[in-house]
Amino acid sequence: MKTGKYILLNLISVIVVATVLVFGIMKWLDYYTRHGQTVTVPNIENMTLVQGANELHKHGLEAVVSDSIYVKDKTPGIIIDVNPVIGSKVKEGRTVYITINTNKVPEVILPDVIDNSSARQARAVISASGFKLTENELIPGERDWVYGVKYNGRELEQNDRVPIGATVTLVVGSGEREVVVDSLATDSIEFVESIPQKSSVDNDSWF
């Protein structure tokens, strides 16, 4: 009988200890994960990186720059995006990933229009790609045929890169043929002109 009571008391003790242990673990986890303690991600868009990071720190959040992109109409160096999004509820101490606007204009390869398209086709393709165009530069050749593309006075070659939104010039045929001078004929004319001619005085001296 005493043995039965002893076993029962031990069982009750084990249950009590287990209950207290589970309760303690739950409270510790609740404290460790700061359950129920959330903060709102503040609006830091259009701030500088320093301003945005300070604002996040005021709210108990950490700031990390994760990316940079180029937006033409935005001031270089400002924050243009955050993750988690502005206004979302996050736990205190959460890392907020920031995207800033770079001041370096990305460079891309101009569409391949050299010597394979008309001026009209080339202008349409280049404009659709976000580039600007000046008046065509005309050279002797097939009318409206694109013979080249220039950027800042430099003629581009295949796979050359130019800044996005740059202004370029198409080198286009005017429809006039290039006049080719025969070098042999020119040399003959120059040779004839170089032969000294007798004057009328010299001719009279023979009589």
N, CA, C and O of each residue as an XYZ file, in Angstrom:
828
protein
N       0.839     -1.201      0.000
C       0.000      0.000      0.000
C       0.873      1.249      0.000
O       0.615      2.208     -0.727
N       1.919      1.214      0.838
C       2.839      2.345      0.886
C       3.563      2.505     -0.452
O       3.854      3.614     -0.899
N       3.837      1.375     -1.063
C       4.525      1.404     -2.359
C       3.676      2.104     -3.397
O       4.187      2.859     -4.225
N       2.337      1.845     -3.350
C       1.421      2.477     -4.298
C       1.363      3.980     -4.096
O       1.355      4.749     -5.057
N       1.320      4.399     -2.803
C       1.303      5.844     -2.519
C       2.604      6.496     -2.979
O       2.600      7.616     -3.490
N       3.716      5.786     -2.794
C       5.022      6.323     -3.187
C       5.096      6.546     -4.694
O       5.600      7.562     -5.174
N       4.582      5.571     -5.413
C       4.582      5.683     -6.889
C       3.687      6.826     -7.324
O       4.026      7.571     -8.243
N       2.515      6.970     -6.650
C       1.580      8.034     -7.008
C       2.186      9.404     -6.741
O       2.042     10.323     -7.547
N       2.860      9.534     -5.609
C       3.491     10.815     -5.281
C       4.597     11.144     -6.304
O       4.724     12.283     -6.754
N       5.374     10.144     -6.648
C       6.423     10.374     -7.660
C       5.838     10.799     -9.001
O       6.377     11.663     -9.693
N       4.713     10.162     -9.348
C       4.067     10.502    -10.626
C       3.544     11.935    -10.603
O       3.679     12.674    -11.578
N       2.944     12.314     -9.473
C       2.441     13.690     -9.346
C       3.598     14.678     -9.404
O       3.486     15.741    -10.014
N       4.708     14.322     -8.767
C       5.885     15.203     -8.760
C       6.428     15.384    -10.171
O       6.787     16.491    -10.573
N       6.482     14.290    -10.914
C       6.968     14.351    -12.301
C       6.066     15.248    -13.137
O       6.547     16.051    -13.937
N       4.736     15.107    -12.945
C       3.783     15.914    -13.710
C       3.939     17.392    -13.377
O       3.918     18.243    -14.265
N       4.098     17.690    -12.079
C       4.254     19.083    -11.653
C       5.534     19.674    -12.223
O       5.533     20.784    -12.755
N       6.635     18.919    -12.110
C       7.918     19.401    -12.628
C       7.837     19.613    -14.133
O       8.332     20.615    -14.649
N       7.220     18.678    -14.834
C       7.095     18.793    -16.288
C       6.247     20.011    -16.658
O       6.567     20.727    -17.607
N       5.192     20.238    -15.928
C       4.325     21.389    -16.197
C       5.065     22.697    -15.996
O       4.990     23.610    -16.818
N       5.791     22.767    -14.872
C       6.558     23.984    -14.592
C       7.627     24.194    -15.664
O       7.857     25.318    -16.109
N       8.274     23.109    -16.072
C       9.321     23.201    -17.083
C       8.758     23.680    -18.419
O       9.334     24.556    -19.064
N       7.640     23.106    -18.825
C       7.019     23.515    -20.099
C       6.592     24.973    -20.028
O       6.792     25.725    -20.982
N       6.013     25.375    -18.921
C       5.567     26.758    -18.757
C       6.753     27.726    -18.821
O       6.678     28.789    -19.436
N       7.861     27.321    -18.159
C       9.058     28.164    -18.171
C       9.642     28.305    -19.578
O      10.062     29.386    -19.991
N       9.657     27.175    -20.303
C      10.178     27.223    -21.677
C       9.311     28.126    -22.555
O       9.830     28.905    -23.354
N       8.011     28.018    -22.406
C       7.100     28.847    -23.209
C       7.297     30.323    -22.903
O       7.278     31.155    -23.811
N       7.486     30.653    -21.630
C       7.706     32.056    -21.258
C       9.032     32.565    -21.818
O       9.140     33.710    -22.257
N      10.041     31.688    -21.792
C      11.351     32.091    -22.306
C      11.296     32.322    -23.820
O      11.856     33.286    -24.343
N      10.604     31.407    -24.503
C      10.459     31.568    -25.942
C       9.678     32.830    -26.277
O       9.983     33.538    -27.238
N       8.673     33.091    -25.469
C       7.854     34.287    -25.687
C       8.696     35.548    -25.521
O       8.543     36.512    -26.271
N       9.580     35.530    -24.537
C      10.461     36.683    -24.316
C      11.517     36.770    -25.415
O      11.812     37.853    -25.921
N      12.090     35.596    -25.782
C      13.183     35.579    -26.754
C      12.715     36.066    -28.126
O      13.421     36.825    -28.790
N      11.563     35.645    -28.535
C      11.041     36.035    -29.851
C      10.257     37.337    -29.802
O       9.754     37.809    -30.821
N      10.154     37.927    -28.580
C       9.426     39.196    -28.409
C       8.009     39.105    -28.991
O       7.545     39.982    -29.720
N       7.372     38.037    -28.642
C       6.015     37.770    -29.116
C       5.083     38.932    -28.779
O       5.004     39.382    -27.636
N       4.368     39.409    -29.828
C       3.418     40.499    -29.616
C       4.044     41.873    -29.669
O       3.319     42.868    -29.671
N       5.389     41.971    -29.713
C       6.062     43.258    -29.783
C       6.437     43.545    -31.238
O       7.426     43.016    -31.746
N       5.663     44.364    -31.886
C       5.913     44.683    -33.291
C       6.063     46.188    -33.463
O       5.584     46.978    -32.649
N       6.741     46.563    -34.546
C       6.886     47.970    -34.897
C       6.490     48.134    -36.354
O       6.461     47.166    -37.114
N       6.189     49.353    -36.732
C       5.783     49.654    -38.107
C       6.990     50.167    -38.887
O       7.727     51.035    -38.418
N       7.177     49.621    -40.073
C       8.282     50.086    -40.918
C       7.975     51.520    -41.358
O       6.970     51.755    -42.029
N       8.825     52.479    -40.988
C       8.549     53.879    -41.314
C       8.779     54.194    -42.795
O       9.446     53.440    -43.505
N       8.228     55.296    -43.240
C       8.402     55.730    -44.627
C       9.752     56.436    -44.762
O       9.923     57.566    -44.304
N      10.688     55.764    -45.386
C      12.023     56.348    -45.553
C      12.358     56.570    -47.038
O      13.497     56.892    -47.378
N      11.385     56.401    -47.893
C      11.628     56.637    -49.318
C      11.986     58.106    -49.555
O      11.476     59.003    -48.883
N      12.877     58.330    -50.530
C      13.362     59.661    -50.908
C      14.283     60.286    -49.854
O      14.683     61.442    -49.989
N      14.619     59.526    -48.806
C      15.621     59.984    -47.851
C      16.996     59.524    -48.326
O      17.109     58.607    -49.140
N      18.036     60.170    -47.811
C      19.390     59.671    -48.064
C      19.587     58.401    -47.258
O      18.791     58.093    -46.371
N      20.632     57.671    -47.560
C      20.891     56.421    -46.855
C      21.106     56.668    -45.365
O      20.603     55.905    -44.540
N      21.839     57.715    -45.008
C      22.098     58.035    -43.597
C      20.798     58.388    -42.883
O      20.544     57.906    -41.779
N      19.978     59.222    -43.507
C      18.708     59.614    -42.896
C      17.799     58.401    -42.701
O      17.183     58.240    -41.647
N      17.723     57.555    -43.721
C      16.866     56.379    -43.637
C      17.320     55.404    -42.572
O      16.499     54.865    -41.829
N      18.624     55.172    -42.491
C      19.155     54.251    -41.487
C      18.893     54.768    -40.077
O      18.542     53.993    -39.187
N      19.062     56.068    -39.868
C      18.791     56.653    -38.544
C      17.323     56.510    -38.176
O      16.993     56.222    -37.025
N      16.446     56.710    -39.147
C      15.007     56.594    -38.878
C      14.637     55.152    -38.516
O      13.823     54.922    -37.622
N      15.225     54.209    -39.196
C      14.956     52.801    -38.877
C      15.467     52.444    -37.484
O      14.803     51.717    -36.745
N      16.641     52.950    -37.126
C      17.206     52.676    -35.803
C      16.315     53.239    -34.700
O      16.196     52.644    -33.629
N      15.693     54.377    -34.960
C      14.764     54.954    -33.969
C      13.598     54.012    -33.689
O      13.041     54.007    -32.591
N      13.239     53.223    -34.682
C      12.123     52.278    -34.542
C      12.599     50.876    -34.164
O      11.825     49.920    -34.193
N      13.881     50.765    -33.810
C      14.399     49.468    -33.388
C      14.642     48.512    -34.535
O      14.612     47.296    -34.341
N      14.882     49.031    -35.722
C      15.101     48.204    -36.902
C      16.509     48.396    -37.436
O      17.132     49.436    -37.220
N      17.002     47.384    -38.136
C      18.330     47.447    -38.720
C      18.224     47.731    -40.224
O      17.264     47.315    -40.872
N      19.214     48.442    -40.770
C      19.205     48.802    -42.189
C      20.359     48.129    -42.916
O      21.499     48.154    -42.451
N      20.055     47.529    -44.058
C      21.068     46.899    -44.902
C      20.770     47.258    -46.357
O      19.648     47.071    -46.829
N      21.787     47.779    -47.074
C      21.622     48.074    -48.504
C      21.750     46.766    -49.272
O      22.787     46.104    -49.216
N      20.696     46.399    -49.985
C      20.694     45.127    -50.706
C      20.838     45.288    -52.209
O      21.222     44.343    -52.898
N      20.532     46.489    -52.732
C      20.563     46.642    -54.188
C      20.628     48.121    -54.541
O      20.366     48.989    -53.708
N      20.986     48.390    -55.801
C      20.949     49.749    -56.328
C      20.510     49.685    -57.785
O      20.949     48.814    -58.535
N      19.648     50.603    -58.176
C      19.170     50.666    -59.544
C      19.216     52.111    -60.014
O      19.401     53.029    -59.215
N      19.047     52.303    -61.311
C      19.092     53.654    -61.864
C      17.692     54.093    -62.262
O      17.035     53.457    -63.087
N      17.246     55.198    -61.657
C      15.973     55.819    -62.025
C      16.279     57.250    -62.428
O      16.698     58.062    -61.603
N      16.070     57.551    -63.692
C      16.514     58.824    -64.269
C      15.959     60.034    -63.529
O      16.687     60.998    -63.296
N      14.685     60.001    -63.157
C      14.026     61.166    -62.577
C      14.191     61.265    -61.062
O      13.590     62.137    -60.435
N      14.986     60.395    -60.470
C      15.210     60.413    -59.023
C      16.609     60.927    -58.708
O      17.536     60.756    -59.499
N      16.752     61.557    -57.543
C      18.046     62.067    -57.109
C      18.993     60.911    -56.790
O      18.594     59.981    -56.089
N      20.220     60.937    -57.275
C      21.172     59.864    -56.972
C      21.417     59.751    -55.464
O      21.538     60.762    -54.773
N      21.489     58.526    -54.965
C      21.811     58.284    -53.570
C      20.621     58.181    -52.635
O      20.790     57.843    -51.464
N      19.400     58.469    -53.132
C      18.252     58.393    -52.236
C      17.671     56.980    -52.220
O      17.930     56.168    -53.109
N      16.875     56.714    -51.177
C      16.226     55.409    -51.029
C      14.975     55.384    -51.903
O      14.139     56.284    -51.823
N      14.851     54.356    -52.733
C      13.675     54.283    -53.605
C      12.815     53.048    -53.332
O      11.722     52.920    -53.884
N      13.301     52.143    -52.486
C      12.486     50.962    -52.166
C      13.010     50.310    -50.902
O      14.205     50.362    -50.612
N      12.094     49.686    -50.141
C      12.485     48.962    -48.927
C      11.721     47.652    -48.855
O      10.632     47.519    -49.413
N      12.302     46.697    -48.167
C      11.676     45.397    -47.944
C      12.007     44.919    -46.529
O      13.180     44.748    -46.197
N      10.975     44.700    -45.680
C       9.525     44.723    -45.882
C       9.012     46.113    -46.278
O       9.670     47.125    -46.035
N       7.833     46.139    -46.889
C       7.299     47.377    -47.427
C       6.937     48.352    -46.310
O       6.691     47.955    -45.171
N       6.911     49.612    -46.656
C       6.563     50.674    -45.704
C       5.168     50.440    -45.139
O       4.229     50.131    -45.872
N       5.051     50.592    -43.825
C       3.753     50.429    -43.165
C       3.480     49.033    -42.660
O       2.503     48.818    -41.942
N       4.324     48.071    -43.018
C       4.095     46.701    -42.555
C       4.538     46.542    -41.106
O       5.419     47.261    -40.634
N       3.917     45.589    -40.401
C       4.239     45.304    -39.000
C       5.302     44.216    -38.936
O       5.126     43.130    -39.490
N       6.407     44.514    -38.257
C       7.499     43.548    -38.123
C       7.968     43.521    -36.678
O       7.663     44.419    -35.893
N       8.703     42.492    -36.344
C       9.245     42.390    -34.998
C      10.401     43.366    -34.816
O      11.150     43.649    -35.750
N      10.525     43.865    -33.612
C      11.618     44.785    -33.298
C      12.948     44.080    -33.518
O      13.108     42.916    -33.153
N      13.894     44.782    -34.110
C      15.185     44.190    -34.405
C      15.278     43.598    -35.803
O      16.337     43.119    -36.209
N      14.163     43.629    -36.544
C      14.129     43.067    -37.897
C      15.032     43.879    -38.839
O      15.157     45.095    -38.699
N      15.653     43.188    -39.791
C      16.474     43.848    -40.800
C      15.599     44.325    -41.949
O      14.793     43.565    -42.486
N      15.766     45.582    -42.319
C      15.039     46.156    -43.455
C      16.037     46.334    -44.596
O      17.072     46.981    -44.434
N      15.717     45.756    -45.742
C      16.622     45.800    -46.901
C      16.277     46.999    -47.787
O      15.123     47.208    -48.161
N      17.303     47.770    -48.107
C      17.124     49.051    -48.788
C      17.675     48.994    -50.210
O      18.727     48.406    -50.461
N      16.938     49.621    -51.141
C      17.409     49.805    -52.516
C      17.606     51.295    -52.750
O      16.695     52.091    -52.520
N      18.796     51.672    -53.208
C      19.085     53.085    -53.430
C      19.232     53.373    -54.923
O      19.454     52.465    -55.723
N      19.106     54.641    -55.281
C      19.234     55.076    -56.667
C      20.696     55.390    -56.970
O      21.299     56.255    -56.335
N      21.253     54.689    -57.935
C      22.659     54.901    -58.280
C      22.811     56.119    -59.185
O      21.885     56.482    -59.910
N      23.976     56.744    -59.140
C      24.233     57.909    -59.991
C      24.957     57.524    -61.274
O      25.296     58.390    -62.081
N      25.193     56.244    -61.466
C      25.868     55.776    -62.676
C      24.838     55.271    -63.673
O      24.083     54.343    -63.384
N      24.813     55.886    -64.842
C      23.863     55.489    -65.873
C      24.307     54.153    -66.474
O      25.429     54.048    -66.970
N      23.457     53.142    -66.439
C      23.834     51.844    -67.024
C      24.076     51.961    -68.523
O      23.459     52.784    -69.198
N      24.970     51.138    -69.032
C      25.254     51.119    -70.464
C      24.714     49.832    -71.084
O      24.792     48.756    -70.491
N      24.172     49.968    -72.279
C      23.610     48.819    -72.979
C      24.081     48.831    -74.426
O      24.580     49.841    -74.921
N      23.917     47.707    -75.092
C      24.279     47.602    -76.506
C      23.143     48.175    -77.341
O      21.980     47.814    -77.156
N      23.485     49.066    -78.256
C      22.495     49.658    -79.145
C      21.937     48.576    -80.064
O      22.670     47.666    -80.451
N      20.642     48.656    -80.425
C      20.080     47.667    -81.355
C      20.901     47.579    -82.640
O      21.441     48.580    -83.112
N      20.986     46.400    -83.185
C      21.799     46.153    -84.374
C      21.053     46.654    -85.614
O      20.196     45.952    -86.150
N      21.376     47.851    -86.061
C      20.717     48.445    -87.237
C      21.724     48.801    -88.327
O      21.336     49.225    -89.415
N      23.001     48.634    -88.042
C      24.034     49.060    -88.983
C      24.102     48.110    -90.171
O      24.297     46.904    -90.016
N      23.936     48.676    -91.351
C      24.075     47.950    -92.617
C      23.086     46.795    -92.760
O      23.367     45.816    -93.450
N      21.935     46.910    -92.112
C      20.917     45.876    -92.310
C      19.497     46.423    -92.216
O      18.549     45.647    -92.094
N      19.332     47.744    -92.271
C      17.983     48.306    -92.169
C      17.936     49.693    -92.789
O      18.959     50.349    -92.988
N      16.710     50.116    -93.086
C      16.503     51.456    -93.621
C      16.518     52.462    -92.482
O      16.437     52.088    -91.312
N      16.622     53.738    -92.828
C      16.645     54.786    -91.812
C      15.353     54.791    -91.008
O      15.379     54.965    -89.789
N      14.218     54.602    -91.684
C      12.931     54.605    -90.981
C      12.854     53.455    -89.987
O      12.437     53.647    -88.844
N      13.250     52.270    -90.411
C      13.232     51.119    -89.505
C      14.172     51.338    -88.321
O      13.817     51.052    -87.178
N      15.361     51.842    -88.601
C      16.347     52.047    -87.545
C      15.870     53.072    -86.526
O      16.037     52.874    -85.323
N      15.286     54.151    -86.992
C      14.800     55.186    -86.072
C      13.692     54.634    -85.175
O      13.629     54.956    -83.989
N      12.826     53.809    -85.743
C      11.737     53.227    -84.947
C      12.278     52.293    -83.876
O      11.841     52.336    -82.726
N      13.230     51.448    -84.258
C      13.785     50.473    -83.309
C      14.570     51.174    -82.205
O      14.425     50.843    -81.029
N      15.398     52.140    -82.584
C      16.230     52.834    -81.603
C      15.383     53.674    -80.652
O      15.649     53.712    -79.450
N      14.372     54.342    -81.180
C      13.489     55.151    -80.326
C      12.719     54.274    -79.347
O      12.544     54.638    -78.185
N      12.258     53.115    -79.823
C      11.523     52.195    -78.948
C      12.402     51.646    -77.834
O      11.897     51.222    -76.795
N      13.709     51.651    -78.044
C      14.646     51.159    -77.022
C      15.017     52.233    -76.005
O      15.806     51.980    -75.095
N      14.442     53.450    -76.156
C      14.670     54.507    -75.173
C      15.764     55.481    -75.522
O      16.104     56.338    -74.707
N      16.333     55.376    -76.720
C      17.393     56.295    -77.126
C      16.810     57.484    -77.893
O      15.694     57.424    -78.410
N      17.594     58.565    -77.953
C      17.192     59.751    -78.697
C      18.007     59.837    -79.975
O      19.104     59.286    -80.072
N      17.443     60.549    -80.968
C      18.095     60.635    -82.265
C      18.219     62.075    -82.733
O      17.316     62.887    -82.527
N      19.340     62.383    -83.363
C      19.519     63.684    -84.002
C      19.096     63.542    -85.465
O      18.596     62.497    -85.881
N      19.305     64.612    -86.237
C      19.091     64.516    -87.673
C      20.105     63.542    -88.277
O      21.235     63.429    -87.802
N      19.683     62.849    -89.325
C      20.587     61.890    -89.963
C      21.803     62.595    -90.563
O      21.700     63.718    -91.057
N      22.938     61.934    -90.514
C      24.127     62.407    -91.208
C      24.176     61.707    -92.569
O      24.226     60.479    -92.639
N      24.162     62.494    -93.648
C      24.097     61.928    -94.989
C      25.487     61.743    -95.581
O      26.362     62.597    -95.445
N      25.664     60.603    -96.242
C      26.899     60.314    -96.956
C      26.524     59.708    -98.302
O      25.407     59.214    -98.451
N      27.426     59.730    -99.296
C      27.120     59.086   -100.582
C      26.821     57.609   -100.370
O      27.538     56.922    -99.642
N      25.771     57.128   -101.003
C      25.393     55.731   -100.853
C      23.938     55.531   -101.169
O      23.242     56.468   -101.558
N      23.473     54.308   -101.002
C      22.078     53.976   -101.283
C      21.146     54.805   -100.408
O      21.346     54.920    -99.199
N      20.142     55.368   -101.026
C      19.243     56.277   -100.323
C      18.577     55.586    -99.126
O      18.047     54.480    -99.234
N      18.627     56.292    -97.964
C      17.959     55.862    -96.723
C      18.509     54.561    -96.135
O      17.878     53.970    -95.259
N      19.658     54.113    -96.595
C      20.259     52.909    -96.015
C      21.200     53.308    -94.880
O      21.991     54.240    -95.026
N      21.115     52.606    -93.752
C      21.923     52.941    -92.573
C      23.307     52.302    -92.700
O      23.448     51.079    -92.724
N      24.316     53.158    -92.779
C      25.697     52.693    -92.903
C      26.449     52.739    -91.572
O      27.525     52.154    -91.450
N      25.897     53.420    -90.589
C      26.587     53.506    -89.308
C      25.776     54.276    -88.280
O      24.745     54.870    -88.597
N      26.258     54.256    -87.042
C      25.636     54.997    -85.941
C      26.748     55.688    -85.164
O      27.776     55.079    -84.867
N      26.540     56.971    -84.834
C      27.542     57.729    -84.095
C      27.007     58.154    -82.729
O      25.826     58.459    -82.568
N      27.913     58.164    -81.754
C      27.608     58.663    -80.411
C      28.734     59.584    -79.981
O      29.894     59.174    -79.929
N      28.396     60.832    -79.674
C      29.398     61.850    -79.318
C      30.472     61.980    -80.391
O      31.650     62.157    -80.082
N      30.059     61.891    -81.650
C      30.989     62.050    -82.755
C      31.802     60.815    -83.086
O      32.551     60.808    -84.062
N      31.663     59.769    -82.283
C      32.429     58.538    -82.516
C      31.539     57.501    -83.179
O      30.421     57.255    -82.729
N      32.035     56.895    -84.246
C      31.258     55.880    -84.939
C      31.306     54.579    -84.153
O      32.381     54.079    -83.822
N      30.135     54.041    -83.860
C      30.040     52.837    -83.047
C      30.299     51.594    -83.881
O      30.037     51.556    -85.083
N      30.821     50.582    -83.204
C      31.009     49.282    -83.828
C      30.065     48.277    -83.176
O      29.452     48.560    -82.146
N      29.957     47.110    -83.785
C      29.074     46.073    -83.266
C      29.414     45.755    -81.809
O      30.580     45.559    -81.463
N      28.374     45.706    -80.951
C      28.482     45.366    -79.521
C      29.086     46.476    -78.665
O      29.359     46.251    -77.485
N      29.305     47.674    -79.226
C      29.700     48.813    -78.393
C      28.553     49.186    -77.459
O      27.384     49.070    -77.827
N      28.890     49.630    -76.256
C      27.868     49.994    -75.276
C      27.753     51.516    -75.159
O      28.749     52.234    -75.235
N      26.523     51.989    -74.975
C      26.264     53.417    -74.785
C      25.293     53.578    -73.617
O      24.520     52.663    -73.335
N      25.318     54.725    -72.934
C      24.414     54.931    -71.799
C      22.945     54.874    -72.226
O      22.589     55.302    -73.324
N      22.111     54.345    -71.349
C      20.673     54.299    -71.619
C      20.149     55.724    -71.821
O      20.479     56.632    -71.057
N      19.333     55.904    -72.853
C      18.752     57.215    -73.129
C      19.683     58.163    -73.851
O      19.362     59.343    -73.992
N      20.838     57.683    -74.318
C      21.806     58.548    -75.005
C      21.245     59.033    -76.338
O      20.321     58.438    -76.892
N      21.823     60.130    -76.846
C      21.442     60.676    -78.147
C      22.453     60.208    -79.189
O      23.655     60.422    -79.036
N      21.962     59.571    -80.246
C      22.831     59.024    -81.277
C      22.436     59.582    -82.640
O      21.363     60.162    -82.808
N      23.322     59.395    -83.598
C      23.109     59.896    -84.963
C      23.249     58.751    -85.947
O      24.206     57.979    -85.885
N      22.284     58.644    -86.859
C      22.358     57.630    -87.905
C      23.147     58.177    -89.089
O      22.936     59.311    -89.519
N      24.046     57.370    -89.604
C      24.787     57.716    -90.818
C      24.067     57.027    -91.975
O      24.070     55.801    -92.081
N      23.441     57.842    -92.850
C      22.500     57.318    -93.837
C      22.930     57.715    -95.249
O      23.487     58.793    -95.459
N      22.664     56.824    -96.220
C      22.969     57.110    -97.609
C      22.074     58.198    -98.182
O      20.873     58.228    -97.913
N      22.650     59.078    -98.961
C      21.905     60.214    -99.531
C      21.291     59.908   -100.884
O      20.486     60.689   -101.391
N      21.664     58.774   -101.476
C      21.172     58.451   -102.805
C      22.131     58.874   -103.896
O      21.927     58.528   -105.060
N      23.169     59.614   -103.551
C      24.172     60.032   -104.520
C      25.332     59.051   -104.509
O      25.728     58.530   -103.466
N      25.864     58.817   -105.711
C      27.006     57.914   -105.809
C      28.293     58.671   -105.531
O      28.435     59.845   -105.874
N      29.197     57.988   -104.920
C      30.496     58.593   -104.625
C      31.310     58.678   -105.904
O      31.421     57.688   -106.627
N      31.882     59.836   -106.199
C      32.692     60.037   -107.394
C      34.067     59.421   -107.173
O      34.801     59.795   -106.260
N      34.393     58.458   -108.045
C      35.683     57.778   -107.925
C      36.609     58.310   -109.005
O      36.299     58.198   -110.191
N      37.707     58.869   -108.630
C      38.668     59.428   -109.569
C      39.678     58.365   -109.950
O      40.306     57.749   -109.089
N      39.830     58.156   -111.263
C      40.797     57.168   -111.759
C      42.206     57.707   -111.553
O      42.583     58.719   -112.145
N      42.962     57.048   -110.735
C      44.304     57.527   -110.393
C      45.229     57.508   -111.608
O      46.108     58.362   -111.726
N      45.039     56.535   -112.520
C      45.892     56.458   -113.708
C      45.638     57.645   -114.622
O      46.568     58.240   -115.167
N      44.319     57.989   -114.787
C      43.990     59.126   -115.639
C      44.552     60.405   -115.052
O      45.044     61.265   -115.782
N      44.480     60.534   -113.736
C      44.995     61.733   -113.067
C      46.497     61.848   -113.257
O      47.025     62.931   -113.513
N      47.176     60.718   -113.129
C      48.631     60.726   -113.306
C      49.012     61.119   -114.729
O      50.004     61.818   -114.934
N      48.222     60.670   -115.727
C      48.506     60.983   -117.133
C      48.360     62.466   -117.401
O      49.175     63.066   -118.102
N      47.285     63.068   -116.821
C      47.052     64.494   -117.000
C      48.191     65.299   -116.390
O      48.686     66.257   -116.983
N      48.596     64.886   -115.190
C      49.681     65.603   -114.520
C      50.985     65.477   -115.309
O      51.781     66.415   -115.339
N      51.214     64.306   -115.957
C      52.442     64.100   -116.720
C      52.473     64.997   -117.952
O      53.503     65.594   -118.268
N      51.329     65.090   -118.653
C      51.246     65.936   -119.855
C      51.477     67.391   -119.498
O      52.191     68.117   -120.191
N      50.841     67.812   -118.373
C      50.975     69.207   -117.962
C      52.398     69.541   -117.552
O      52.799     70.704   -117.576
N      53.157     68.529   -117.178
C      54.528     68.790   -116.714
C      55.526     68.925   -117.862
O      56.657     69.346   -117.620
N      55.144     68.573   -119.150
C      56.055     68.684   -120.291
C      56.198     70.145   -120.672
O      55.187     70.806   -120.911
N      57.404     70.673   -120.738
C      57.578     72.088   -121.081
C      57.179     72.355   -122.531
O      57.474     71.545   -123.409
N      56.518     73.467   -122.788
C      56.066     73.853   -124.112
C      56.983     74.947   -124.666
O      57.390     75.853   -123.938
N      57.313     74.852   -126.003
C      58.155     75.867   -126.618
C      57.358     77.130   -126.816
O      56.205     77.080   -127.244
N      57.958     78.261   -126.510
C      57.302     79.548   -126.705
C      57.398     79.953   -128.159
O      58.135     79.334   -128.927
N      56.658     80.991   -128.554
C      56.672     81.483   -129.951
C      58.055     82.057   -130.297
O      58.469     82.018   -131.456
N      58.754     82.580   -129.310
C      60.101     83.140   -129.547
C      61.044     82.036   -129.931
O      61.857     82.195   -130.841
N      60.944     80.887   -129.227
C      61.792     79.754   -129.522
C      61.529     79.229   -130.927
O      62.450     78.799   -131.620
N      60.265     79.268   -131.341
C      59.924     78.795   -132.673
C      60.541     79.676   -133.779
O      60.977     79.175   -134.815
N      60.567     80.991   -133.535
C      61.112     81.904   -134.542
C      62.613     81.751   -134.716
O      63.183     82.063   -135.762
N      63.234     81.255   -133.644
C      64.680     81.154   -133.714
C      65.160     80.118   -134.718
O      66.331     80.085   -135.094
N      64.255     79.299   -135.129
C      64.624     78.262   -136.104
C      64.699     78.796   -137.514
O      65.199     78.090   -138.390
N      64.247     79.961   -137.778
C      64.226     80.511   -139.149
C      65.316     81.526   -139.319
O      65.462     82.100   -140.398
